[in-house]
Amino acid sequence: MLSGVALLEVRGLRRRYAETDVVSGLDLDVDAGEAVALVGSNGTGKSTVLRCVTGADAPTAGTVTLDGQPLDDRTAAVRTALATVMDDLDYFPDLSVVEHLDLFARAHRVADAEAVVDGVLRDVGLVAQAGQLPGTLSSGQRRRLALASAFVRPRRLLVLDEPEQRLDVEGVAWLADRLVREKADGTAILMASHEPALVEAVADRVHELGSRH
């Protein structure tokens, strides 16, 4: 890193389940405006790393810091800095697409939430589906809604678990372009991906996780 402390620092991360270390001794940094991709076969701990980084899972050992402070998703500073797409949202069945996004934006006190939501709807290609309920969307459209929910809120760090899931070739190309623009805006990105085209287009560095034995 050219600058001192990276935005996200992971040191000595270990996650043990029963008698098995899924992740052991992982170090990684992600700076503002940089993307780091975790790659590797299924079972090598990519999702586990992301869950530990975001606070969804507790590391067995090691530290995760954001701006040099322990990353605690209960704090206001982290809630305004961290946006995640780990899987499809837990949707409110009676809220439309646009209502979901408006709720997310207003919950995070986004200025001019309506304009932000409208812009994101256009970008993710869900304008025609804005009035639909999530249960009526295709799997690819639901994935775009999950991504949109991250894009309507404040963020300095995006953590994405296989964001290309259920997107077609055109959708992956759109996502790559969007993430490159996120980097240009200074957002740090940590993502796990099985899509070589997305990794090549977006990642500044690739961290390959080894197979478990």
Secondary structure, 3 states (H helix, E strand, C coil): CCCCCCCEEEEEEEEEECCEEEEEEEEEEECCCCEEEEECCCCCCHHHHHHHHHCCCCCCEEEEEECCEECCCCCHHHHCCEEEECCCCCCCCCCCHHHHHHHHHHHCCCCCHHHHHHHHHHHHCCCCCCCCCHHHCCHHHHHHHHHHHHHCCCCCEEEEECCCCCCCHHHHHHHHHHHHHHHHCCCEEEEECCCHHHHHHHCCEEEECCCCC
